Every structure is written in structure tokens, then in C-alpha cells.
Amino acid sequence: MLIYGQGCDIPDIDFVVQWKAPASTSSWVQRAGRAARAPGREGLAVLLVEKTAFETNPAAMSEKAAPTKAN
């Protein structure tokens, strides 16, 4: 596995795969931008995200939103 980030300009990378959600959208855009850096090339970037990234726990959200009484 190779990881390339900001400052890399490798012209013959056509396919970028990100496994797991990145820390930020800008990180994803930066990594996806590594594909097809040479003129005339087409690239593809794929983001594989674990199911838990899309799940919410309404009970946990309401606990955080509502302050609790101290006894």
C-alpha cells in the first residue's frame, strides 16, 4: 500500500482508493486529486466508507443535547 498526499505529483497514477472515512473532506479531496496528474489522462477516485460512518444513535444525540441534573 502506498500513501501519497500533499506535494506529490506522480503522473501515472490513474486510480486512487481511500479505505475508511478520512478525517476531513479536504483530506479526501487532496488524496483524490492524486489521480491522473498528467495531461490527457483520466483518473478515478473511490471512497470506501464503513457502514458505521452513516449510522446515528438518536439516544446518544439526545443525551448530549439535553443537560443532565447533578444530584
All heavy atoms as TSV, in Angstrom:
chain	resi	resn	atom	element	x	y	z
A	1	MET	N	N	0.848	-1.172	0.000
A	1	MET	CA	C	0.000	0.000	0.000
A	1	MET	C	C	0.889	1.229	0.000
A	1	MET	O	O	1.829	1.324	0.768
A	1	MET	CB	C	-0.890	0.011	1.241
A	1	MET	CG	C	-1.697	1.266	1.346
A	1	MET	SD	S	-2.913	1.304	2.683
A	1	MET	CE	C	-1.901	1.174	4.117
A	2	LEU	N	N	0.558	2.154	-0.853
A	2	LEU	CA	C	1.280	3.407	-0.917
A	2	LEU	C	C	0.357	4.538	-0.526
A	2	LEU	O	O	-0.805	4.557	-0.910
A	2	LEU	CB	C	1.806	3.662	-2.334
A	2	LEU	CG	C	2.769	2.617	-2.871
A	2	LEU	CD1	C	3.056	2.895	-4.335
A	2	LEU	CD2	C	4.041	2.601	-2.075
A	3	ILE	N	N	0.865	5.477	0.225
A	3	ILE	CA	C	0.075	6.634	0.624
A	3	ILE	C	C	0.802	7.876	0.144
A	3	ILE	O	O	1.962	8.097	0.501
A	3	ILE	CB	C	-0.119	6.681	2.151
A	3	ILE	CG1	C	-0.847	5.430	2.628
A	3	ILE	CG2	C	-0.874	7.940	2.544
A	3	ILE	CD1	C	-0.980	5.318	4.116
A	4	TYR	N	N	0.118	8.650	-0.671
A	4	TYR	CA	C	0.681	9.893	-1.168
A	4	TYR	C	C	-0.247	11.031	-0.778
A	4	TYR	O	O	-1.451	10.891	-0.805
A	4	TYR	CB	C	0.828	9.868	-2.698
A	4	TYR	CG	C	1.841	8.857	-3.161
A	4	TYR	CD1	C	1.448	7.640	-3.683
A	4	TYR	CD2	C	3.197	9.129	-3.055
A	4	TYR	CE1	C	2.381	6.713	-4.109
A	4	TYR	CE2	C	4.132	8.207	-3.474
A	4	TYR	CZ	C	3.722	7.005	-3.997
A	4	TYR	OH	O	4.644	6.096	-4.410
A	5	GLY	N	N	0.314	12.136	-0.448
A	5	GLY	CA	C	-0.510	13.266	-0.045
A	5	GLY	C	C	-0.067	14.541	-0.701
A	5	GLY	O	O	0.415	14.548	-1.827
A	6	GLN	N	N	-0.214	15.605	0.017
A	6	GLN	CA	C	0.081	16.935	-0.493
A	6	GLN	C	C	1.513	17.028	-0.987
A	6	GLN	O	O	2.439	16.516	-0.382
A	6	GLN	CB	C	-0.153	17.950	0.614
A	6	GLN	CG	C	-0.120	19.370	0.145
A	6	GLN	CD	C	-0.583	20.315	1.235
A	6	GLN	OE1	O	-0.903	19.902	2.336
A	6	GLN	NE2	N	-0.611	21.583	0.919
A	7	GLY	N	N	1.682	17.680	-2.131
A	7	GLY	CA	C	3.006	17.890	-2.688
A	7	GLY	C	C	3.450	16.820	-3.663
A	7	GLY	O	O	4.474	16.970	-4.312
A	8	CYS	N	N	2.706	15.742	-3.791
A	8	CYS	CA	C	3.070	14.669	-4.724
A	8	CYS	C	C	2.492	14.963	-6.098
A	8	CYS	O	O	1.334	15.320	-6.217
A	8	CYS	CB	C	2.539	13.325	-4.242
A	8	CYS	SG	S	3.358	12.727	-2.783
A	9	ASP	N	N	3.306	14.797	-7.105
A	9	ASP	CA	C	2.841	14.991	-8.471
A	9	ASP	C	C	3.368	13.836	-9.311
A	9	ASP	O	O	4.280	13.985	-10.108
A	9	ASP	CB	C	3.320	16.334	-9.012
A	9	ASP	CG	C	2.598	16.732	-10.281
A	9	ASP	OD1	O	1.603	16.065	-10.637
A	9	ASP	OD2	O	3.027	17.703	-10.915
A	10	ILE	N	N	2.800	12.657	-9.104
A	10	ILE	CA	C	3.214	11.450	-9.814
A	10	ILE	C	C	2.258	11.276	-10.983
A	10	ILE	O	O	1.065	11.040	-10.785
A	10	ILE	CB	C	3.192	10.234	-8.874
A	10	ILE	CG1	C	4.109	10.502	-7.679
A	10	ILE	CG2	C	3.608	8.974	-9.621
A	10	ILE	CD1	C	3.977	9.510	-6.566
A	11	PRO	N	N	2.727	11.402	-12.216
A	11	PRO	CA	C	1.835	11.492	-13.359
A	11	PRO	C	C	1.121	10.205	-13.764
A	11	PRO	O	O	0.101	10.265	-14.435
A	11	PRO	CB	C	2.750	11.960	-14.490
A	11	PRO	CG	C	4.107	11.515	-14.088
A	11	PRO	CD	C	4.120	11.564	-12.588
A	12	ASP	N	N	1.607	9.032	-13.375
A	12	ASP	CA	C	0.996	7.803	-13.883
A	12	ASP	C	C	0.109	7.074	-12.880
A	12	ASP	O	O	-0.079	5.880	-12.970
A	12	ASP	CB	C	2.072	6.869	-14.436
A	12	ASP	CG	C	3.082	6.441	-13.391
A	12	ASP	OD1	O	3.074	7.004	-12.280
A	12	ASP	OD2	O	3.880	5.543	-13.677
A	13	ILE	N	N	-0.483	7.788	-11.956
A	13	ILE	CA	C	-1.464	7.208	-11.038
A	13	ILE	C	C	-2.843	7.502	-11.609
A	13	ILE	O	O	-3.221	8.657	-11.786
A	13	ILE	CB	C	-1.337	7.794	-9.613
A	13	ILE	CG1	C	0.003	7.398	-9.010
A	13	ILE	CG2	C	-2.499	7.321	-8.737
A	13	ILE	CD1	C	0.269	8.000	-7.660
A	14	ASP	N	N	-3.574	6.458	-11.944
A	14	ASP	CA	C	-4.895	6.635	-12.535
A	14	ASP	C	C	-6.025	6.261	-11.590
A	14	ASP	O	O	-7.169	6.607	-11.833
A	14	ASP	CB	C	-5.023	5.786	-13.806
A	14	ASP	CG	C	-4.094	6.269	-14.902
A	14	ASP	OD1	O	-3.844	7.485	-14.982
A	14	ASP	OD2	O	-3.616	5.429	-15.685
A	15	PHE	N	N	-5.719	5.567	-10.514
A	15	PHE	CA	C	-6.747	5.021	-9.643
A	15	PHE	C	C	-6.343	5.238	-8.196
A	15	PHE	O	O	-5.262	4.831	-7.785
A	15	PHE	CB	C	-6.900	3.530	-9.952
A	15	PHE	CG	C	-8.120	2.897	-9.382
A	15	PHE	CD1	C	-9.376	3.216	-9.847
A	15	PHE	CD2	C	-8.013	1.958	-8.380
A	15	PHE	CE1	C	-10.507	2.613	-9.335
A	15	PHE	CE2	C	-9.137	1.343	-7.848
A	15	PHE	CZ	C	-10.390	1.678	-8.333
A	16	VAL	N	N	-7.206	5.913	-7.430
A	16	VAL	CA	C	-6.958	6.169	-6.013
A	16	VAL	C	C	-8.091	5.528	-5.226
A	16	VAL	O	O	-9.266	5.730	-5.543
A	16	VAL	CB	C	-6.914	7.687	-5.722
A	16	VAL	CG1	C	-6.812	7.955	-4.230
A	16	VAL	CG2	C	-5.756	8.337	-6.458
A	17	VAL	N	N	-7.744	4.756	-4.200
A	17	VAL	CA	C	-8.748	4.143	-3.328
A	17	VAL	C	C	-8.478	4.606	-1.906
A	17	VAL	O	O	-7.365	4.459	-1.397
A	17	VAL	CB	C	-8.694	2.598	-3.385
A	17	VAL	CG1	C	-9.703	1.999	-2.415
A	17	VAL	CG2	C	-8.937	2.109	-4.792
A	18	GLN	N	N	-9.489	5.183	-1.279
A	18	GLN	CA	C	-9.415	5.581	0.127
A	18	GLN	C	C	-10.274	4.617	0.905
A	18	GLN	O	O	-11.479	4.502	0.661
A	18	GLN	CB	C	-9.928	7.015	0.302
A	18	GLN	CG	C	-10.183	7.423	1.732
A	18	GLN	CD	C	-8.930	7.750	2.503
A	18	GLN	OE1	O	-7.986	8.288	1.947
A	18	GLN	NE2	N	-8.911	7.445	3.784
A	19	TRP	N	N	-9.667	3.890	1.829
A	19	TRP	CA	C	-10.409	2.955	2.665
A	19	TRP	C	C	-10.612	3.602	4.019
A	19	TRP	O	O	-9.652	4.069	4.633
A	19	TRP	CB	C	-9.639	1.647	2.804
A	19	TRP	CG	C	-10.308	0.659	3.692
A	19	TRP	CD1	C	-11.522	0.058	3.501
A	19	TRP	CD2	C	-9.828	0.159	4.933
A	19	TRP	NE1	N	-11.816	-0.789	4.535
A	19	TRP	CE2	C	-10.775	-0.745	5.434
A	19	TRP	CE3	C	-8.678	0.384	5.676
A	19	TRP	CZ2	C	-10.624	-1.408	6.636
A	19	TRP	CZ3	C	-8.523	-0.286	6.869
A	19	TRP	CH2	C	-9.495	-1.174	7.337
A	20	LYS	N	N	-11.826	3.688	4.464
A	20	LYS	CA	C	-12.303	4.336	5.682
A	20	LYS	C	C	-12.426	5.839	5.461
A	20	LYS	O	O	-11.699	6.429	4.671
A	20	LYS	CB	C	-11.419	4.038	6.887
A	20	LYS	CG	C	-11.507	2.600	7.340
A	20	LYS	CD	C	-11.033	2.464	8.750
A	20	LYS	CE	C	-11.356	1.078	9.241
A	20	LYS	NZ	N	-11.213	0.970	10.670
A	21	ALA	N	N	-13.337	6.425	6.173
A	21	ALA	CA	C	-13.589	7.854	6.036
A	21	ALA	C	C	-12.365	8.648	6.489
A	21	ALA	O	O	-11.808	8.374	7.551
A	21	ALA	CB	C	-14.803	8.255	6.859
A	22	PRO	N	N	-11.941	9.608	5.697
A	22	PRO	CA	C	-10.814	10.443	6.106
A	22	PRO	C	C	-11.241	11.409	7.218
A	22	PRO	O	O	-12.440	11.594	7.462
A	22	PRO	CB	C	-10.449	11.196	4.827
A	22	PRO	CG	C	-11.699	11.210	4.029
A	22	PRO	CD	C	-12.439	9.957	4.385
A	23	ALA	N	N	-10.283	12.020	7.846
A	23	ALA	CA	C	-10.568	12.932	8.952
A	23	ALA	C	C	-11.344	14.166	8.506
A	23	ALA	O	O	-12.100	14.737	9.282
A	23	ALA	CB	C	-9.265	13.354	9.627
A	24	SER	N	N	-11.177	14.567	7.248
A	24	SER	CA	C	-11.871	15.752	6.758
A	24	SER	C	C	-12.136	15.624	5.262
A	24	SER	O	O	-11.491	14.837	4.572
A	24	SER	CB	C	-11.038	17.004	7.021
A	24	SER	OG	O	-9.866	16.983	6.224
A	25	THR	N	N	-13.059	16.431	4.800
A	25	THR	CA	C	-13.356	16.459	3.369
A	25	THR	C	C	-12.144	16.929	2.583
A	25	THR	O	O	-11.842	16.414	1.512
A	25	THR	CB	C	-14.561	17.380	3.086
A	25	THR	OG1	O	-15.664	16.915	3.854
A	25	THR	CG2	C	-14.933	17.377	1.623
A	26	SER	N	N	-11.426	17.895	3.120
A	26	SER	CA	C	-10.248	18.405	2.406
A	26	SER	C	C	-9.176	17.329	2.260
A	26	SER	O	O	-8.473	17.292	1.243
A	26	SER	CB	C	-9.696	19.649	3.082
A	26	SER	OG	O	-9.272	19.373	4.390
A	27	SER	N	N	-9.053	16.434	3.227
A	27	SER	CA	C	-8.105	15.317	3.107
A	27	SER	C	C	-8.494	14.410	1.946
A	27	SER	O	O	-7.648	13.970	1.168
A	27	SER	CB	C	-8.073	14.481	4.386
A	27	SER	OG	O	-7.517	15.201	5.439
A	28	TRP	N	N	-9.797	14.144	1.838
A	28	TRP	CA	C	-10.281	13.292	0.745
A	28	TRP	C	C	-10.035	13.948	-0.608
A	28	TRP	O	O	-9.560	13.322	-1.544
A	28	TRP	CB	C	-11.749	12.958	0.928
A	28	TRP	CG	C	-12.399	12.420	-0.300
A	28	TRP	CD1	C	-13.457	12.962	-0.953
A	28	TRP	CD2	C	-12.036	11.254	-1.051
A	28	TRP	NE1	N	-13.776	12.206	-2.056
A	28	TRP	CE2	C	-12.908	11.146	-2.140
A	28	TRP	CE3	C	-11.050	10.293	-0.920
A	28	TRP	CZ2	C	-12.838	10.129	-3.079
A	28	TRP	CZ3	C	-10.979	9.271	-1.860
A	28	TRP	CH2	C	-11.859	9.195	-2.907
A	29	VAL	N	N	-10.340	15.206	-0.720
A	29	VAL	CA	C	-10.141	15.923	-1.984
A	29	VAL	C	C	-8.666	15.920	-2.358
A	29	VAL	O	O	-8.299	15.711	-3.521
A	29	VAL	CB	C	-10.699	17.360	-1.894
A	29	VAL	CG1	C	-10.301	18.192	-3.093
A	29	VAL	CG2	C	-12.216	17.329	-1.737
A	30	GLN	N	N	-7.799	16.131	-1.386
A	30	GLN	CA	C	-6.356	16.119	-1.635
A	30	GLN	C	C	-5.903	14.754	-2.152
A	30	GLN	O	O	-5.170	14.657	-3.126
A	30	GLN	CB	C	-5.605	16.477	-0.350
A	30	GLN	CG	C	-4.118	16.563	-0.505
A	30	GLN	CD	C	-3.688	17.725	-1.378
A	30	GLN	OE1	O	-4.264	18.793	-1.311
A	30	GLN	NE2	N	-2.687	17.521	-2.187
A	31	ARG	N	N	-6.365	13.695	-1.506
A	31	ARG	CA	C	-5.968	12.341	-1.923
A	31	ARG	C	C	-6.549	11.978	-3.279
A	31	ARG	O	O	-5.869	11.391	-4.125
A	31	ARG	CB	C	-6.387	11.330	-0.870
A	31	ARG	CG	C	-5.579	11.492	0.393
A	31	ARG	CD	C	-6.046	10.616	1.499
A	31	ARG	NE	N	-5.319	10.972	2.708
A	31	ARG	CZ	C	-5.769	10.783	3.920
A	31	ARG	NH1	N	-6.942	10.204	4.106
A	31	ARG	NH2	N	-5.063	11.141	4.959
A	32	ALA	N	N	-7.812	12.314	-3.509
A	32	ALA	CA	C	-8.444	12.018	-4.787
A	32	ALA	C	C	-7.749	12.762	-5.925
A	32	ALA	O	O	-7.670	12.269	-7.045
A	32	ALA	CB	C	-9.925	12.393	-4.744
A	33	GLY	N	N	-7.210	13.912	-5.615
A	33	GLY	CA	C	-6.519	14.713	-6.612
A	33	GLY	C	C	-5.191	14.147	-7.067
A	33	GLY	O	O	-4.544	14.682	-7.975
A	34	ARG	N	N	-4.758	13.054	-6.470
A	34	ARG	CA	C	-3.509	12.397	-6.887
A	34	ARG	C	C	-3.698	11.645	-8.197
A	34	ARG	O	O	-2.732	11.308	-8.865
A	34	ARG	CB	C	-3.015	11.400	-5.833
A	34	ARG	CG	C	-2.705	11.964	-4.461
A	34	ARG	CD	C	-1.619	13.018	-4.464
A	34	ARG	NE	N	-2.254	14.325	-4.480
A	34	ARG	CZ	C	-1.739	15.425	-5.003
A	34	ARG	NH1	N	-0.577	15.431	-5.555
A	34	ARG	NH2	N	-2.389	16.562	-4.970
A	35	ALA	N	N	-4.936	11.358	-8.574
A	35	ALA	CA	C	-5.204	10.576	-9.791
A	35	ALA	C	C	-5.096	11.457	-11.036
A	35	ALA	O	O	-5.532	12.604	-11.037
A	35	ALA	CB	C	-6.593	9.950	-9.727
A	36	ALA	N	N	-4.512	10.884	-12.074
A	36	ALA	CA	C	-4.460	11.491	-13.415
A	36	ALA	C	C	-3.860	12.891	-13.417
A	36	ALA	O	O	-4.477	13.845	-13.858
A	36	ALA	CB	C	-5.851	11.488	-14.035
A	37	ARG	N	N	-2.651	13.004	-12.937
A	37	ARG	CA	C	-1.991	14.308	-12.892
A	37	ARG	C	C	-1.390	14.710	-14.239
A	37	ARG	O	O	-1.121	15.881	-14.464
A	37	ARG	CB	C	-0.890	14.298	-11.827
A	37	ARG	CG	C	-1.370	13.975	-10.428
A	37	ARG	CD	C	-2.186	15.064	-9.839
A	37	ARG	NE	N	-1.324	16.188	-9.514
A	37	ARG	CZ	C	-1.729	17.284	-8.920
A	37	ARG	NH1	N	-2.980	17.420	-8.585
A	37	ARG	NH2	N	-0.905	18.252	-8.670
A	38	ALA	N	N	-1.162	13.774	-15.125
A	38	ALA	CA	C	-0.554	14.083	-16.418
A	38	ALA	C	C	-1.633	14.536	-17.405
A	38	ALA	O	O	-2.773	14.078	-17.342
A	38	ALA	CB	C	0.172	12.869	-16.973
A	39	PRO	N	N	-1.278	15.424	-18.308
A	39	PRO	CA	C	-2.243	15.891	-19.305
A	39	PRO	C	C	-2.795	14.729	-20.144
A	39	PRO	O	O	-2.066	13.811	-20.512
A	39	PRO	CB	C	-1.416	16.827	-20.198
A	39	PRO	CG	C	-0.244	17.218	-19.369
A	39	PRO	CD	C	0.024	16.063	-18.454
A	40	GLY	N	N	-4.096	14.765	-20.398
A	40	GLY	CA	C	-4.736	13.760	-21.231
A	40	GLY	C	C	-5.096	12.471	-20.526
A	40	GLY	O	O	-5.693	11.580	-21.127
A	41	ARG	N	N	-4.769	12.333	-19.261
A	41	ARG	CA	C	-5.103	11.102	-18.525
A	41	ARG	C	C	-6.438	11.269	-17.828
A	41	ARG	O	O	-6.815	12.361	-17.436
A	41	ARG	CB	C	-4.024	10.785	-17.496
A	41	ARG	CG	C	-2.714	10.387	-18.125
A	41	ARG	CD	C	-1.747	9.954	-17.049
A	41	ARG	NE	N	-1.966	8.578	-16.690
A	41	ARG	CZ	C	-1.142	7.600	-16.997
A	41	ARG	NH1	N	-0.057	7.847	-17.696
A	41	ARG	NH2	N	-1.387	6.378	-16.610
A	42	GLU	N	N	-7.136	10.166	-17.664
A	42	GLU	CA	C	-8.370	10.150	-16.892
A	42	GLU	C	C	-8.130	9.336	-15.641
A	42	GLU	O	O	-7.472	8.304	-15.678
A	42	GLU	CB	C	-9.511	9.544	-17.705
A	42	GLU	CG	C	-9.968	10.436	-18.836
A	42	GLU	CD	C	-11.220	9.906	-19.506
A	42	GLU	OE1	O	-11.982	9.162	-18.858
A	42	GLU	OE2	O	-11.418	10.251	-20.676
A	43	GLY	N	N	-8.671	9.811	-14.536
A	43	GLY	CA	C	-8.466	9.120	-13.271
A	43	GLY	C	C	-9.782	8.809	-12.590
A	43	GLY	O	O	-10.843	9.323	-12.958
A	44	LEU	N	N	-9.687	7.954	-11.604
A	44	LEU	CA	C	-10.849	7.564	-10.821
A	44	LEU	C	C	-10.442	7.518	-9.360
A	44	LEU	O	O	-9.395	6.954	-9.017
A	44	LEU	CB	C	-11.353	6.181	-11.268
A	44	LEU	CG	C	-12.538	5.607	-10.506
A	44	LEU	CD1	C	-13.794	6.454	-10.727
A	44	LEU	CD2	C	-12.788	4.176	-10.936
A	45	ALA	N	N	-11.252	8.116	-8.509
A	45	ALA	CA	C	-11.024	8.061	-7.072
A	45	ALA	C	C	-12.241	7.413	-6.424
A	45	ALA	O	O	-13.376	7.775	-6.734
A	45	ALA	CB	C	-10.794	9.455	-6.504
A	46	VAL	N	N	-12.008	6.445	-5.547
A	46	VAL	CA	C	-13.079	5.691	-4.895
A	46	VAL	C	C	-12.922	5.832	-3.392
A	46	VAL	O	O	-11.819	5.682	-2.855
A	46	VAL	CB	C	-13.005	4.195	-5.292
A	46	VAL	CG1	C	-14.067	3.393	-4.565
A	46	VAL	CG2	C	-13.136	4.037	-6.791
A	47	LEU	N	N	-14.027	6.104	-2.718
A	47	LEU	CA	C	-14.038	6.210	-1.264
A	47	LEU	C	C	-14.859	5.054	-0.715
A	47	LEU	O	O	-16.054	4.937	-0.998
A	47	LEU	CB	C	-14.645	7.550	-0.841
A	47	LEU	CG	C	-14.837	7.805	0.643
A	47	LEU	CD1	C	-13.514	7.710	1.391
A	47	LEU	CD2	C	-15.470	9.169	0.862
A	48	LEU	N	N	-14.222	4.167	0.033
A	48	LEU	CA	C	-14.892	3.032	0.673
A	48	LEU	C	C	-15.058	3.372	2.150
A	48	LEU	O	O	-14.072	3.470	2.878
A	48	LEU	CB	C	-14.060	1.757	0.514
A	48	LEU	CG	C	-13.762	1.332	-0.921
A	48	LEU	CD1	C	-12.792	0.158	-0.933
A	48	LEU	CD2	C	-15.037	0.994	-1.661
A	49	VAL	N	N	-16.301	3.566	2.566
A	49	VAL	CA	C	-16.566	4.019	3.926
A	49	VAL	C	C	-17.305	2.937	4.693
A	49	VAL	O	O	-18.252	2.328	4.181
A	49	VAL	CB	C	-17.393	5.324	3.917
A	49	VAL	CG1	C	-17.656	5.825	5.318
A	49	VAL	CG2	C	-16.685	6.385	3.105
A	50	GLU	N	N	-16.887	2.710	5.918
A	50	GLU	CA	C	-17.533	1.716	6.756
A	50	GLU	C	C	-18.971	2.144	7.074
A	50	GLU	O	O	-19.275	3.328	7.163
A	50	GLU	CB	C	-16.731	1.474	8.035
A	50	GLU	CG	C	-16.538	2.686	8.916
A	50	GLU	CD	C	-15.386	3.605	8.531
A	50	GLU	OE1	O	-14.875	3.541	7.398
A	50	GLU	OE2	O	-15.002	4.426	9.365
A	51	LYS	N	N	-19.835	1.188	7.234
A	51	LYS	CA	C	-21.255	1.445	7.460
A	51	LYS	C	C	-21.482	2.334	8.686
A	51	LYS	O	O	-22.367	3.182	8.688
A	51	LYS	CB	C	-22.000	0.120	7.622
A	51	LYS	CG	C	-23.482	0.264	7.795
A	51	LYS	CD	C	-24.154	-1.092	7.954
A	51	LYS	CE	C	-25.619	-0.919	8.252
A	51	LYS	NZ	N	-26.275	-2.190	8.516
A	52	THR	N	N	-20.691	2.181	9.707
A	52	THR	CA	C	-20.879	2.942	10.935
A	52	THR	C	C	-20.707	4.449	10.732
A	52	THR	O	O	-21.182	5.238	11.536
A	52	THR	CB	C	-19.909	2.471	12.034
A	52	THR	OG1	O	-18.567	2.592	11.543
A	52	THR	CG2	C	-20.183	1.038	12.433
A	53	ALA	N	N	-20.069	4.847	9.657
A	53	ALA	CA	C	-19.905	6.280	9.387
A	53	ALA	C	C	-21.246	6.936	9.077
A	53	ALA	O	O	-21.400	8.145	9.209
A	53	ALA	CB	C	-18.939	6.486	8.228
A	54	PHE	N	N	-22.242	6.139	8.685
A	54	PHE	CA	C	-23.545	6.674	8.328
A	54	PHE	C	C	-24.608	6.387	9.372
A	54	PHE	O	O	-25.748	6.791	9.209
A	54	PHE	CB	C	-23.998	6.091	6.982
A	54	PHE	CG	C	-23.077	6.458	5.868
A	54	PHE	CD1	C	-22.162	5.536	5.393
A	54	PHE	CD2	C	-23.107	7.711	5.305
A	54	PHE	CE1	C	-21.296	5.864	4.363
A	54	PHE	CE2	C	-22.245	8.060	4.283
A	54	PHE	CZ	C	-21.342	7.133	3.818
A	55	GLU	N	N	-24.252	5.685	10.416
A	55	GLU	CA	C	-25.224	5.350	11.446
A	55	GLU	C	C	-25.229	6.415	12.531
A	55	GLU	O	O	-24.202	6.999	12.849
A	55	GLU	CB	C	-24.883	3.995	12.065
A	55	GLU	CG	C	-25.044	2.854	11.097
A	55	GLU	CD	C	-24.617	1.516	11.677
A	55	GLU	OE1	O	-24.008	1.483	12.766
A	55	GLU	OE2	O	-24.883	0.508	11.029
A	56	THR	N	N	-26.403	6.666	13.076
A	56	THR	CA	C	-26.518	7.589	14.201
A	56	THR	C	C	-27.228	6.879	15.337
A	56	THR	O	O	-28.025	5.966	15.127
A	56	THR	CB	C	-27.310	8.855	13.817
A	56	THR	OG1	O	-28.605	8.465	13.382
A	56	THR	CG2	C	-26.596	9.641	12.741
A	57	ASN	N	N	-26.958	7.312	16.512
A	57	ASN	CA	C	-27.607	6.777	17.697
A	57	ASN	C	C	-28.442	7.920	18.284
A	57	ASN	O	O	-27.905	8.777	18.976
A	57	ASN	CB	C	-26.563	6.280	18.701
A	57	ASN	CG	C	-27.205	5.669	19.925
A	57	ASN	OD1	O	-28.392	5.846	20.181
A	57	ASN	ND2	N	-26.402	4.959	20.700
A	58	PRO	N	N	-29.758	7.949	17.996
A	58	PRO	CA	C	-30.592	9.054	18.480
A	58	PRO	C	C	-30.544	9.220	19.991
A	58	PRO	O	O	-30.592	10.332	20.487
A	58	PRO	CB	C	-32.002	8.671	18.013
A	58	PRO	CG	C	-31.793	7.719	16.887
A	58	PRO	CD	C	-30.508	7.003	17.189
A	59	ALA	N	N	-30.437	8.132	20.729
A	59	ALA	CA	C	-30.373	8.228	22.188
A	59	ALA	C	C	-29.114	8.969	22.619
A	59	ALA	O	O	-29.153	9.827	23.502
A	59	ALA	CB	C	-30.422	6.838	22.808
A	60	ALA	N	N	-27.998	8.673	21.998
A	60	ALA	CA	C	-26.753	9.346	22.346
A	60	ALA	C	C	-26.809	10.822	21.972
A	60	ALA	O	O	-26.299	11.674	22.689
A	60	ALA	CB	C	-25.575	8.669	21.656
A	61	MET	N	N	-27.470	11.127	20.852
A	61	MET	CA	C	-27.582	12.516	20.430
A	61	MET	C	C	-28.432	13.307	21.416
A	61	MET	O	O	-28.097	14.426	21.766
A	61	MET	CB	C	-28.172	12.596	19.024
A	61	MET	CG	C	-27.236	12.041	17.957
A	61	MET	SD	S	-27.982	11.979	16.333
A	61	MET	CE	C	-28.130	13.714	15.972
A	62	SER	N	N	-29.536	12.729	21.899
A	62	SER	CA	C	-30.398	13.450	22.834
A	62	SER	C	C	-29.718	13.604	24.188
A	62	SER	O	O	-29.912	14.598	24.866
A	62	SER	CB	C	-31.753	12.751	22.975
A	62	SER	OG	O	-31.589	11.459	23.529
A	63	GLU	N	N	-28.889	12.642	24.577
A	63	GLU	CA	C	-28.156	12.758	25.836
A	63	GLU	C	C	-27.161	13.911	25.782
A	63	GLU	O	O	-26.989	14.644	26.740
A	63	GLU	CB	C	-27.417	11.457	26.143
A	63	GLU	CG	C	-28.323	10.320	26.542
A	63	GLU	CD	C	-27.579	9.000	26.669
A	63	GLU	OE1	O	-26.331	9.008	26.599
A	63	GLU	OE2	O	-28.243	7.969	26.820
A	64	LYS	N	N	-26.529	14.093	24.650
A	64	LYS	CA	C	-25.569	15.183	24.508
A	64	LYS	C	C	-26.273	16.536	24.436
A	64	LYS	O	O	-25.778	17.524	24.927
A	64	LYS	CB	C	-24.724	14.978	23.242
A	64	LYS	CG	C	-23.758	13.842	23.353
A	64	LYS	CD	C	-22.963	13.701	22.060
A	64	LYS	CE	C	-22.044	12.496	22.135
A	64	LYS	NZ	N	-21.320	12.307	20.893
A	65	ALA	N	N	-27.440	16.556	23.821
A	65	ALA	CA	C	-28.139	17.815	23.625
A	65	ALA	C	C	-28.809	18.306	24.918
A	65	ALA	O	O	-28.870	19.494	25.170
A	65	ALA	CB	C	-29.205	17.660	22.537
A	66	ALA	N	N	-29.305	17.377	25.728
A	66	ALA	CA	C	-30.011	17.760	26.946
A	66	ALA	C	C	-29.070	17.708	28.149
A	66	ALA	O	O	-28.464	16.684	28.418
A	66	ALA	CB	C	-31.191	16.809	27.168
A	67	PRO	N	N	-28.957	18.818	28.872
A	67	PRO	CA	C	-28.108	18.793	30.074
A	67	PRO	C	C	-28.742	17.909	31.142
A	67	PRO	O	O	-29.956	17.774	31.224
A	67	PRO	CB	C	-28.061	20.251	30.516
A	67	PRO	CG	C	-29.188	20.924	29.827
A	67	PRO	CD	C	-29.543	20.100	28.629
A	68	THR	N	N	-27.906	17.289	31.929
A	68	THR	CA	C	-28.389	16.408	32.984
A	68	THR	C	C	-28.291	17.109	34.321
A	68	THR	O	O	-27.453	17.985	34.536
A	68	THR	CB	C	-27.580	15.101	33.031
A	68	THR	OG1	O	-26.220	15.432	33.237
A	68	THR	CG2	C	-27.734	14.318	31.741
A	69	LYS	N	N	-29.181	16.744	35.251
A	69	LYS	CA	C	-29.171	17.317	36.604
A	69	LYS	C	C	-28.104	16.645	37.443
A	69	LYS	O	O	-27.926	15.445	37.369
A	69	LYS	CB	C	-30.518	17.117	37.285
A	69	LYS	CG	C	-31.625	17.976	36.779
A	69	LYS	CD	C	-32.836	17.737	37.658
A	69	LYS	CE	C	-34.008	18.548	37.208
A	69	LYS	NZ	N	-35.175	18.311	38.060
A	70	ALA	N	N	-27.433	17.434	38.224
A	70	ALA	CA	C	-26.465	16.873	39.178
A	70	ALA	C	C	-27.192	16.588	40.476
A	70	ALA	O	O	-27.971	17.407	40.966
A	70	ALA	CB	C	-25.333	17.844	39.413
A	71	ASN	N	N	-26.993	15.409	41.051
A	71	ASN	CA	C	-27.662	15.043	42.317
A	71	ASN	C	C	-26.876	15.513	43.490
A	71	ASN	O	O	-25.788	15.502	43.682
A	71	ASN	CB	C	-27.904	13.548	42.401
A	71	ASN	CG	C	-28.971	13.110	41.402
A	71	ASN	OD1	O	-29.684	13.946	40.846
A	71	ASN	ND2	N	-29.058	11.827	41.182
